[in-house]
Amino acid sequence: MWMYLGLLAALFLGLHNLCKKHAVQGNEVYPVLFGTVFSGFVFIAAFYVLALIDPEAALNKGFNFQNIPWQTHGFIFIKSAIMASSWVLAYQALKHLPITIVTPIRSAGPFFTFIGAIVIYKESPNMFQWMGFFLIIFSVMLYSRIGKKEGINFKRNKWIFAIIAATFLGASSGLYDKFLIQSLELNPQTLQFWFCLYTLLILSIILGFTWFPYAAKRQAFKFRWSIVGVGVLLQAADYFYFKALQDPEALIMLLSAIKRSQIIIAVVIGGLIFKEKNKRKKLVPLMGIMTGVFLILYS
């Protein structure tokens, strides 16, 4: 069952990436990021308010928000700090790079998760899993060669390093999620609500130094419907992902790889919508990544 929940998370993540690319094009990155997190928070907060007003009705509908100790709040704040850093880097990279380059690099995230799952959680890979992950990494290297034809030098472009760092931080957060869900026994709604709240606080501080004091930047910001779409779609994806992690049999290394199937939407549909270059050539490493995901699922 957890694999099907992972596929649902991948579907919403793919749609989320399309909205995110639309939201950041020619726009100020930090207020867009704040707007997406705020939209997601308002979405989940509506259910939180319902639980406060009528706890029994909320519980009957599956909305259960736990009372958690301050120590657990500290653990959630750490996750917020990790993801806020990852998002700031990823949004900046997405603004300056094609989505058909950014998304495949992000697809290397399962490799970092794979290593962490072996070292931290002692998950045991088999031959097919090894083959799948190395195929994913090799396919990402092929993307770097295609990226050079679009004027993107992978060794000198700072946004490439930004998206790689964002990918590493995102993978670290994925490993941390298993600890929060399984060891601390947090349910998805509780984790989503407090995570969004603390992330908003962190982003508010960043905007206080980088955006609010500058009138020109404030005037350059353009509100778009896709900002709200990003926030809501991410909450939907996170819900199914956290539900999958609640299963004691769920393997974080496989779940992380399953989520990468979102690249079908981002590369194929996104390449058509945003009219990016070399779409056919990018299908070759795309098939390599999908084959790698298939090997992991087959294993």
C-alpha positions as YAML, in Angstrom:
chain: A
units: angstrom
residues:
- id: 1
  name: MET
  ca: [0.00, 0.00, 0.00]
- id: 2
  name: TRP
  ca: [2.83, 2.41, 0.85]
- id: 3
  name: MET
  ca: [4.16, 2.15, -2.72]
- id: 4
  name: TYR
  ca: [0.80, 3.33, -4.13]
- id: 5
  name: LEU
  ca: [0.81, 6.25, -1.67]
- id: 6
  name: GLY
  ca: [4.32, 7.05, -2.91]
- id: 7
  name: LEU
  ca: [3.06, 7.16, -6.50]
- id: 8
  name: LEU
  ca: [0.26, 9.54, -5.48]
- id: 9
  name: ALA
  ca: [2.86, 11.77, -3.83]
- id: 10
  name: ALA
  ca: [4.88, 11.69, -7.08]
- id: 11
  name: LEU
  ca: [1.82, 12.74, -9.11]
- id: 12
  name: PHE
  ca: [1.19, 15.80, -6.94]
- id: 13
  name: LEU
  ca: [4.90, 16.64, -6.86]
- id: 14
  name: GLY
  ca: [5.05, 16.63, -10.66]
- id: 15
  name: LEU
  ca: [2.13, 19.07, -10.88]
- id: 16
  name: HIS
  ca: [3.70, 21.10, -8.06]
- id: 17
  name: ASN
  ca: [6.94, 21.47, -10.06]
- id: 18
  name: LEU
  ca: [5.06, 22.79, -13.11]
- id: 19
  name: CYS
  ca: [3.28, 25.41, -11.01]
- id: 20
  name: LYS
  ca: [6.56, 26.31, -9.31]
- id: 21
  name: LYS
  ca: [8.32, 26.99, -12.62]
- id: 22
  name: HIS
  ca: [5.41, 29.23, -13.68]
- id: 23
  name: ALA
  ca: [5.45, 31.06, -10.34]
- id: 24
  name: VAL
  ca: [9.16, 31.97, -10.37]
- id: 25
  name: GLN
  ca: [9.52, 33.00, -14.03]
- id: 26
  name: GLY
  ca: [10.53, 36.67, -14.07]
- id: 27
  name: ASN
  ca: [9.52, 36.98, -10.43]
- id: 28
  name: GLU
  ca: [11.12, 37.64, -7.07]
- id: 29
  name: VAL
  ca: [12.09, 34.25, -5.63]
- id: 30
  name: TYR
  ca: [11.81, 34.79, -1.87]
- id: 31
  name: PRO
  ca: [8.26, 36.24, -1.80]
- id: 32
  name: VAL
  ca: [7.16, 33.47, -4.18]
- id: 33
  name: LEU
  ca: [8.58, 30.87, -1.81]
- id: 34
  name: PHE
  ca: [6.94, 32.59, 1.16]
- id: 35
  name: GLY
  ca: [3.64, 32.74, -0.71]
- id: 36
  name: THR
  ca: [3.70, 29.04, -1.55]
- id: 37
  name: VAL
  ca: [4.46, 28.01, 2.04]
- id: 38
  name: PHE
  ca: [1.83, 30.44, 3.35]
- id: 39
  name: SER
  ca: [-0.77, 29.02, 0.94]
- id: 40
  name: GLY
  ca: [0.03, 25.50, 2.07]
- id: 41
  name: PHE
  ca: [-0.15, 26.57, 5.71]
- id: 42
  name: VAL
  ca: [-3.57, 28.20, 5.25]
- id: 43
  name: PHE
  ca: [-4.77, 24.98, 3.58]
- id: 44
  name: ILE
  ca: [-3.67, 22.72, 6.45]
- id: 45
  name: ALA
  ca: [-4.57, 25.33, 9.12]
- id: 46
  name: ALA
  ca: [-8.21, 25.18, 7.99]
- id: 47
  name: PHE
  ca: [-8.32, 21.55, 9.13]
- id: 48
  name: TYR
  ca: [-6.47, 22.47, 12.35]
- id: 49
  name: VAL
  ca: [-9.13, 25.09, 13.18]
- id: 50
  name: LEU
  ca: [-11.84, 22.52, 12.45]
- id: 51
  name: ALA
  ca: [-10.16, 20.16, 14.92]
- id: 52
  name: LEU
  ca: [-10.16, 22.91, 17.56]
- id: 53
  name: ILE
  ca: [-13.82, 23.82, 17.01]
- id: 54
  name: ASP
  ca: [-15.22, 20.31, 16.69]
- id: 55
  name: PRO
  ca: [-12.59, 17.68, 17.62]
- id: 56
  name: GLU
  ca: [-14.97, 14.75, 17.28]
- id: 57
  name: ALA
  ca: [-16.13, 15.70, 13.77]
- id: 58
  name: ALA
  ca: [-12.54, 16.33, 12.69]
- id: 59
  name: LEU
  ca: [-11.42, 12.97, 14.06]
- id: 60
  name: ASN
  ca: [-14.26, 11.18, 12.26]
- id: 61
  name: LYS
  ca: [-13.04, 12.75, 9.00]
- id: 62
  name: GLY
  ca: [-9.46, 11.65, 9.64]
- id: 63
  name: PHE
  ca: [-8.05, 14.97, 10.82]
- id: 64
  name: ASN
  ca: [-6.15, 14.20, 14.00]
- id: 65
  name: PHE
  ca: [-3.72, 16.81, 15.36]
- id: 66
  name: GLN
  ca: [-1.58, 15.50, 18.22]
- id: 67
  name: ASN
  ca: [-0.51, 17.37, 21.36]
- id: 68
  name: ILE
  ca: [3.29, 17.17, 21.29]
- id: 69
  name: PRO
  ca: [6.00, 18.11, 23.85]
- id: 70
  name: TRP
  ca: [8.40, 21.03, 23.35]
- id: 71
  name: GLN
  ca: [11.26, 18.65, 22.56]
- id: 72
  name: THR
  ca: [9.32, 17.34, 19.57]
- id: 73
  name: HIS
  ca: [8.70, 20.91, 18.44]
- id: 74
  name: GLY
  ca: [12.48, 21.32, 18.41]
- id: 75
  name: PHE
  ca: [12.89, 18.32, 16.13]
- id: 76
  name: ILE
  ca: [10.25, 19.70, 13.75]
- id: 77
  name: PHE
  ca: [12.00, 23.10, 13.74]
- id: 78
  name: ILE
  ca: [15.21, 21.38, 12.60]
- id: 79
  name: LYS
  ca: [13.31, 19.92, 9.65]
- id: 80
  name: SER
  ca: [11.94, 23.37, 8.83]
- id: 81
  name: ALA
  ca: [15.46, 24.85, 8.83]
- id: 82
  name: ILE
  ca: [16.75, 22.10, 6.54]
- id: 83
  name: MET
  ca: [13.89, 22.45, 4.06]
- id: 84
  name: ALA
  ca: [13.88, 26.26, 4.11]
- id: 85
  name: SER
  ca: [17.55, 26.18, 3.09]
- id: 86
  name: SER
  ca: [16.84, 23.57, 0.41]
- id: 87
  name: TRP
  ca: [13.89, 25.53, -1.01]
- id: 88
  name: VAL
  ca: [15.75, 28.86, -1.11]
- id: 89
  name: LEU
  ca: [18.56, 27.23, -3.12]
- id: 90
  name: ALA
  ca: [16.15, 25.26, -5.35]
- id: 91
  name: TYR
  ca: [13.92, 28.24, -6.16]
- id: 92
  name: GLN
  ca: [16.92, 30.38, -7.09]
- id: 93
  name: ALA
  ca: [18.25, 27.61, -9.35]
- id: 94
  name: LEU
  ca: [14.83, 27.03, -10.92]
- id: 95
  name: LYS
  ca: [14.58, 30.72, -11.77]
- id: 96
  name: HIS
  ca: [17.88, 30.65, -13.68]
- id: 97
  name: LEU
  ca: [17.90, 27.13, -15.17]
- id: 98
  name: PRO
  ca: [15.52, 25.16, -17.45]
- id: 99
  name: ILE
  ca: [13.09, 22.86, -15.63]
- id: 100
  name: THR
  ca: [14.32, 20.01, -17.83]
- id: 101
  name: ILE
  ca: [17.79, 20.45, -16.28]
- id: 102
  name: VAL
  ca: [16.75, 21.19, -12.69]
- id: 103
  name: THR
  ca: [14.29, 18.32, -12.25]
- id: 104
  name: PRO
  ca: [16.63, 15.51, -13.39]
- id: 105
  name: ILE
  ca: [19.38, 16.77, -11.06]
- id: 106
  name: ARG
  ca: [16.85, 16.76, -8.26]
- id: 107
  name: SER
  ca: [16.13, 13.17, -9.26]
- id: 108
  name: ALA
  ca: [19.58, 12.25, -7.94]
- id: 109
  name: GLY
  ca: [18.15, 12.78, -4.45]
- id: 110
  name: PRO
  ca: [17.38, 9.07, -4.01]
- id: 111
  name: PHE
  ca: [21.11, 8.34, -4.29]
- id: 112
  name: PHE
  ca: [21.84, 10.44, -1.19]
- id: 113
  name: THR
  ca: [18.82, 8.91, 0.53]
- id: 114
  name: PHE
  ca: [20.03, 5.47, -0.52]
- id: 115
  name: ILE
  ca: [23.40, 5.96, 1.20]
- id: 116
  name: GLY
  ca: [21.77, 7.40, 4.30]
- id: 117
  name: ALA
  ca: [19.27, 4.53, 4.48]
- id: 118
  name: ILE
  ca: [22.15, 2.03, 4.48]
- id: 119
  name: VAL
  ca: [24.27, 3.87, 7.05]
- id: 120
  name: ILE
  ca: [21.55, 5.17, 9.40]
- id: 121
  name: TYR
  ca: [18.61, 2.77, 9.09]
- id: 122
  name: LYS
  ca: [20.58, -0.32, 8.00]
- id: 123
  name: GLU
  ca: [18.31, -0.91, 5.00]
- id: 124
  name: SER
  ca: [19.87, -3.65, 2.88]
- id: 125
  name: PRO
  ca: [20.09, -3.08, -0.90]
- id: 126
  name: ASN
  ca: [20.23, -5.92, -3.37]
- id: 127
  name: MET
  ca: [21.85, -6.11, -6.80]
- id: 128
  name: PHE
  ca: [18.92, -4.52, -8.67]
- id: 129
  name: GLN
  ca: [18.82, -1.61, -6.23]
- id: 130
  name: TRP
  ca: [22.52, -0.96, -6.72]
- id: 131
  name: MET
  ca: [22.07, -1.08, -10.50]
- id: 132
  name: GLY
  ca: [19.06, 1.25, -10.36]
- id: 133
  name: PHE
  ca: [20.74, 3.93, -8.30]
- id: 134
  name: PHE
  ca: [23.96, 3.99, -10.33]
- id: 135
  name: LEU
  ca: [21.89, 4.16, -13.52]
- id: 136
  name: ILE
  ca: [20.11, 7.23, -12.13]
- id: 137
  name: ILE
  ca: [23.43, 8.94, -11.34]
- id: 138
  name: PHE
  ca: [24.84, 8.09, -14.78]
- id: 139
  name: SER
  ca: [21.71, 9.51, -16.45]
- id: 140
  name: VAL
  ca: [22.07, 12.76, -14.51]
- id: 141
  name: MET
  ca: [25.64, 13.01, -15.84]
- id: 142
  name: LEU
  ca: [24.22, 12.72, -19.37]
- id: 143
  name: TYR
  ca: [21.97, 15.68, -18.62]
- id: 144
  name: SER
  ca: [25.05, 17.74, -17.81]
- id: 145
  name: ARG
  ca: [26.35, 17.19, -21.35]
- id: 146
  name: ILE
  ca: [23.01, 18.27, -22.82]
- id: 147
  name: GLY
  ca: [22.97, 21.29, -20.51]
- id: 148
  name: LYS
  ca: [26.22, 22.59, -22.05]
- id: 149
  name: LYS
  ca: [24.42, 22.90, -25.41]
- id: 150
  name: GLU
  ca: [22.00, 25.33, -23.72]
- id: 151
  name: GLY
  ca: [24.88, 27.50, -22.56]
- id: 152
  name: ILE
  ca: [24.98, 25.93, -19.09]
- id: 153
  name: ASN
  ca: [28.47, 25.01, -17.89]
- id: 154
  name: PHE
  ca: [27.99, 22.56, -15.04]
- id: 155
  name: LYS
  ca: [31.44, 23.33, -13.58]
- id: 156
  name: ARG
  ca: [31.12, 27.12, -13.54]
- id: 157
  name: ASN
  ca: [27.40, 27.82, -13.18]
- id: 158
  name: LYS
  ca: [26.66, 28.65, -9.54]
- id: 159
  name: TRP
  ca: [23.01, 27.68, -9.94]
- id: 160
  name: ILE
  ca: [24.07, 24.11, -10.71]
- id: 161
  name: PHE
  ca: [25.88, 23.98, -7.37]
- id: 162
  name: ALA
  ca: [22.81, 25.53, -5.75]
- id: 163
  name: ILE
  ca: [20.49, 22.82, -7.07]
- id: 164
  name: ILE
  ca: [22.95, 20.08, -6.06]
- id: 165
  name: ALA
  ca: [23.12, 21.49, -2.52]
- id: 166
  name: ALA
  ca: [19.31, 21.76, -2.46]
- id: 167
  name: THR
  ca: [19.09, 18.12, -3.55]
- id: 168
  name: PHE
  ca: [21.43, 16.99, -0.77]
- id: 169
  name: LEU
  ca: [19.49, 18.93, 1.86]
- id: 170
  name: GLY
  ca: [16.20, 17.58, 0.52]
- id: 171
  name: ALA
  ca: [17.51, 14.02, 0.75]
- id: 172
  name: SER
  ca: [18.66, 14.67, 4.32]
- id: 173
  name: SER
  ca: [15.17, 15.88, 5.16]
- id: 174
  name: GLY
  ca: [13.74, 12.70, 3.65]
- id: 175
  name: LEU
  ca: [15.87, 10.56, 5.97]
- id: 176
  name: TYR
  ca: [14.87, 12.78, 8.89]
- id: 177
  name: ASP
  ca: [11.20, 12.30, 8.00]
- id: 178
  name: LYS
  ca: [11.45, 8.59, 8.78]
- id: 179
  name: PHE
  ca: [12.74, 9.45, 12.24]
- id: 180
  name: LEU
  ca: [9.93, 11.96, 12.82]
- id: 181
  name: ILE
  ca: [7.16, 9.67, 11.57]
- id: 182
  name: GLN
  ca: [8.30, 6.28, 12.88]
- id: 183
  name: SER
  ca: [10.46, 7.04, 15.94]
- id: 184
  name: LEU
  ca: [8.57, 10.08, 17.28]
- id: 185
  name: GLU
  ca: [5.25, 8.66, 15.97]
- id: 186
  name: LEU
  ca: [4.04, 11.96, 14.51]
- id: 187
  name: ASN
  ca: [1.04, 11.72, 12.20]
- id: 188
  name: PRO
  ca: [1.04, 13.56, 8.82]
- id: 189
  name: GLN
  ca: [-1.33, 16.39, 9.82]
- id: 190
  name: THR
  ca: [0.57, 17.30, 12.97]
- id: 191
  name: LEU
  ca: [3.93, 17.31, 11.22]
- id: 192
  name: GLN
  ca: [2.62, 19.31, 8.24]
- id: 193
  name: PHE
  ca: [1.00, 22.01, 10.41]
- id: 194
  name: TRP
  ca: [3.97, 22.75, 12.67]
- id: 195
  name: PHE
  ca: [6.50, 22.32, 9.88]
- id: 196
  name: CYS
  ca: [4.74, 24.96, 7.77]
- id: 197
  name: LEU
  ca: [4.42, 27.34, 10.71]
- id: 198
  name: TYR
  ca: [8.11, 27.17, 11.61]
- id: 199
  name: THR
  ca: [9.15, 27.43, 7.96]
- id: 200
  name: LEU
  ca: [7.07, 30.62, 7.63]
- id: 201
  name: LEU
  ca: [8.87, 32.09, 10.64]
- id: 202
  name: ILE
  ca: [12.28, 31.32, 9.11]
- id: 203
  name: LEU
  ca: [11.30, 32.73, 5.72]
- id: 204
  name: SER
  ca: [9.88, 35.86, 7.37]
- id: 205
  name: ILE
  ca: [13.32, 36.57, 8.86]
- id: 206
  name: ILE
  ca: [14.99, 36.05, 5.45]
- id: 207
  name: LEU
  ca: [12.50, 38.36, 3.73]
- id: 208
  name: GLY
  ca: [13.01, 40.93, 6.49]
- id: 209
  name: PHE
  ca: [16.61, 41.36, 5.31]
- id: 210
  name: THR
  ca: [16.38, 40.62, 1.58]
- id: 211
  name: TRP
  ca: [13.00, 41.87, 0.36]
- id: 212
  name: PHE
  ca: [10.81, 43.99, 2.66]
- id: 213
  name: PRO
  ca: [13.28, 46.92, 3.01]
- id: 214
  name: TYR
  ca: [13.56, 47.36, -0.78]
- id: 215
  name: ALA
  ca: [10.64, 49.10, -2.51]
- id: 216
  name: ALA
  ca: [11.89, 48.20, -6.00]
- id: 217
  name: LYS
  ca: [11.87, 44.49, -5.15]
- id: 218
  name: ARG
  ca: [8.41, 44.71, -3.62]
- id: 219
  name: GLN
  ca: [7.06, 46.38, -6.75]
- id: 220
  name: ALA
  ca: [8.75, 43.79, -8.99]
- id: 221
  name: PHE
  ca: [6.85, 40.94, -7.32]
- id: 222
  name: LYS
  ca: [3.93, 39.58, -9.34]
- id: 223
  name: PHE
  ca: [1.26, 37.49, -7.66]
- id: 224
  name: ARG
  ca: [0.18, 34.49, -9.74]
- id: 225
  name: TRP
  ca: [-2.42, 31.79, -9.17]
- id: 226
  name: SER
  ca: [0.36, 29.19, -9.48]
- id: 227
  name: ILE
  ca: [1.81, 30.38, -6.15]
- id: 228
  name: VAL
  ca: [-1.30, 29.09, -4.37]
- id: 229
  name: GLY
  ca: [-1.22, 25.96, -6.53]
- id: 230
  name: VAL
  ca: [2.34, 25.18, -5.45]
- id: 231
  name: GLY
  ca: [1.46, 25.38, -1.77]
- id: 232
  name: VAL
  ca: [-1.70, 23.25, -1.96]
- id: 233
  name: LEU
  ca: [-0.16, 20.61, -4.25]
- id: 234
  name: LEU
  ca: [2.88, 20.29, -2.00]
- id: 235
  name: GLN
  ca: [0.66, 19.71, 1.03]
- id: 236
  name: ALA
  ca: [-1.21, 16.99, -0.86]
- id: 237
  name: ALA
  ca: [2.08, 15.35, -1.90]
- id: 238
  name: ASP
  ca: [3.49, 15.53, 1.63]
- id: 239
  name: TYR
  ca: [0.32, 14.01, 3.09]
- id: 240
  name: PHE
  ca: [0.54, 10.90, 0.93]
- id: 241
  name: TYR
  ca: [4.31, 10.67, 1.44]
- id: 242
  name: PHE
  ca: [4.00, 10.85, 5.25]
- id: 243
  name: LYS
  ca: [1.11, 8.35, 5.17]
- id: 244
  name: ALA
  ca: [3.38, 5.97, 3.27]
- id: 245
  name: LEU
  ca: [6.13, 6.45, 5.86]
- id: 246
  name: GLN
  ca: [3.73, 5.47, 8.64]
- id: 247
  name: ASP
  ca: [3.86, 1.91, 7.32]
- id: 248
  name: PRO
  ca: [6.56, 0.07, 9.35]
- id: 249
  name: GLU
  ca: [7.47, -1.91, 6.24]
- id: 250
  name: ALA
  ca: [8.11, 1.21, 4.12]
- id: 251
  name: LEU
  ca: [11.72, 1.52, 2.91]
- id: 252
  name: ILE
  ca: [12.82, 5.13, 2.65]
- id: 253
  name: MET
  ca: [15.29, 4.31, -0.13]
- id: 254
  name: LEU
  ca: [12.56, 2.86, -2.34]
- id: 255
  name: LEU
  ca: [9.97, 5.47, -1.43]
- id: 256
  name: SER
  ca: [12.42, 8.23, -2.33]
- id: 257
  name: ALA
  ca: [13.03, 6.61, -5.71]
- id: 258
  name: ILE
  ca: [9.31, 6.14, -6.40]
- id: 259
  name: LYS
  ca: [8.78, 9.87, -5.84]
- id: 260
  name: ARG
  ca: [11.23, 10.56, -8.67]
- id: 261
  name: SER
  ca: [8.68, 9.32, -11.19]
- id: 262
  name: GLN
  ca: [7.39, 12.90, -10.99]
- id: 263
  name: ILE
  ca: [10.03, 13.73, -13.62]
- id: 264
  name: ILE
  ca: [7.76, 12.31, -16.34]
- id: 265
  name: ILE
  ca: [5.39, 15.24, -15.78]
- id: 266
  name: ALA
  ca: [8.14, 17.82, -15.29]
- id: 267
  name: VAL
  ca: [10.33, 16.87, -18.26]
- id: 268
  name: VAL
  ca: [7.74, 15.84, -20.84]
- id: 269
  name: ILE
  ca: [4.80, 18.15, -20.08]
- id: 270
  name: GLY
  ca: [6.99, 20.91, -18.63]
- id: 271
  name: GLY
  ca: [9.26, 20.88, -21.66]
- id: 272
  name: LEU
  ca: [6.24, 21.39, -23.93]
- id: 273
  name: ILE
  ca: [4.58, 24.10, -21.82]
- id: 274
  name: PHE
  ca: [7.74, 26.17, -21.31]
- id: 275
  name: LYS
  ca: [9.10, 25.41, -24.81]
- id: 276
  name: GLU
  ca: [12.56, 24.42, -23.61]
- id: 277
  name: LYS
  ca: [15.34, 23.18, -25.87]
- id: 278
  name: ASN
  ca: [16.65, 19.68, -26.67]
- id: 279
  name: LYS
  ca: [13.53, 17.91, -25.40]
- id: 280
  name: ARG
  ca: [14.13, 14.84, -27.59]
- id: 281
  name: LYS
  ca: [17.75, 14.47, -26.47]
- id: 282
  name: LYS
  ca: [16.65, 14.74, -22.85]
- id: 283
  name: LEU
  ca: [14.37, 11.75, -23.35]
- id: 284
  name: VAL
  ca: [17.44, 9.46, -23.47]
- id: 285
  name: PRO
  ca: [18.70, 10.17, -19.93]
- id: 286
  name: LEU
  ca: [15.05, 10.43, -18.86]
- id: 287
  name: MET
  ca: [14.57, 6.82, -19.92]
- id: 288
  name: GLY
  ca: [17.75, 5.95, -18.03]
- id: 289
  name: ILE
  ca: [16.35, 7.46, -14.84]
- id: 290
  name: MET
  ca: [13.01, 5.73, -15.31]
- id: 291
  name: THR
  ca: [14.77, 2.42, -15.93]
- id: 292
  name: GLY
  ca: [16.71, 2.96, -12.71]
- id: 293
  name: VAL
  ca: [13.45, 3.59, -10.83]
- id: 294
  name: PHE
  ca: [11.95, 0.47, -12.44]
- id: 295
  name: LEU
  ca: [14.90, -1.66, -11.30]
- id: 296
  name: ILE
  ca: [14.40, -0.44, -7.75]
- id: 297
  name: LEU
  ca: [10.66, -1.20, -7.87]
- id: 298
  name: TYR
  ca: [11.31, -4.58, -9.51]
- id: 299
  name: SER
  ca: [13.76, -5.48, -6.78]
...
